[in-house]
Amino acid sequence: MFVKVSGINDIWEGGVILVAALDRRVLLVWPDGGTLNAFQGNCPHQGLPLDGAFLDGGLLTCPHHFWVYDAGSGVAVDPPECDLIAYPVKIEGDGVFVDPDERLPNPLPE
């Protein structure tokens, strides 16, 4: 079930914000030149909130452990063994909606 997590004016291209979707933290990530994505809002390493994660081009970095993820897919770049969970996201009107009950598959490594 999609739930509204923010307004479209709360995030901009090149931005990252932590929001709540039902009982979960969700990280909205909008890479420059990309699409708006939604990922788990806690780091998969130790479960700390990803508030303060930073985006550099297409790479998202955890503020706690400096693990790096692809900002378009959530696939781990460094170290490569711990992907972020991705959730469906859609924009309707001026709202951003996420379905925290459905996990998107991470792309297979090439």
N, C-alpha and C positions, 0 to 999 in steps of 0.2 A: 504494500500500500504506500503510495507516494504521500509524503507529508511536506508541508512548507517549512523550509529551514531558514530562509532569509529573503530579503528583497534583492532584486537584480542590482540596485544601486549600492548594496553593501559590499560587493566585490567587483573588481575591475580586471580587465586583461592584464596579466602579469602579477596578480594578487593571490593571496592565500588567507583564508579565515577558518577558524574553528567554530562549528555550530553544533546544535543538538538536534537529533532526529529520534523522536521517541525516547528510548532509554540509552541511546548511543551517542558518543562524540563522533562527529563527521568532519573531515577536513575538505573544504572546497578549494580546488586548485584550478587556476585559469592561466595556463602557460601562454606567453606571447605568441600570437599567431595560431593558437590551438583552440580547443573547445573546453568548456567548463567541465571539470571532473569532480567526483566525490569519492573519497577514500576513508578508511578507518581513521578515527581521530586520535588513536593511541599508537605509539611506536610498537612494532611487533617484537622488539628486542626485550623491553622491560615494562611495557604497558603504560609508559608515561604519556601525558597529553602532548599532542603535536602542536600546541599553541606556540607560535614563535618559529615554526618551520619556515625556511626561506627558499625562495624560488630563484634560480639562476638559469635563464633560458628555458630549456626543457628538463632541468634537473631540480628535484625537490630534496632538501637536506634536513634531516632530523636535528633539532636544536640541542638535543641531549647527547647523542652519541655520534653525530655527524655521518650517519649512514645515509646513502644517496639512492634515490629512486627516480625512475622515469616519470615525469610529471603528467604524461599522457596516458600511461597504462598502470602505474603503480608497481611495475616490475623493478625489483632490486638491482641496482647497478654495482654498488660497493658497500658491503659484501653482497655477493649475488644470491645468497640462499634464503632470503626472507622478504617476500613480496608483500605489498600492502593489499588489503581487501578493497576492491572497487565496487561501488554501488551505482545503480542507474540514477541519472540526474536529468531533469528536464526544466525548461523555463516556460512558464505560462504567464502571460501578461507581464507584470512586474515582479513576479514571484519565482523563487528557485525552489524546486521540489526534489526530494531524494527518497528512494525506496530502500530503507535500511534492512528490510527483510530479504532482499534479493541480492545475491552476490554475482558480480560479473566475472566471467573467466578471465584470468590473466593470459596474455598471449604466450604461446610457446616460444622458448628461446630459439633463435635462428642458428 
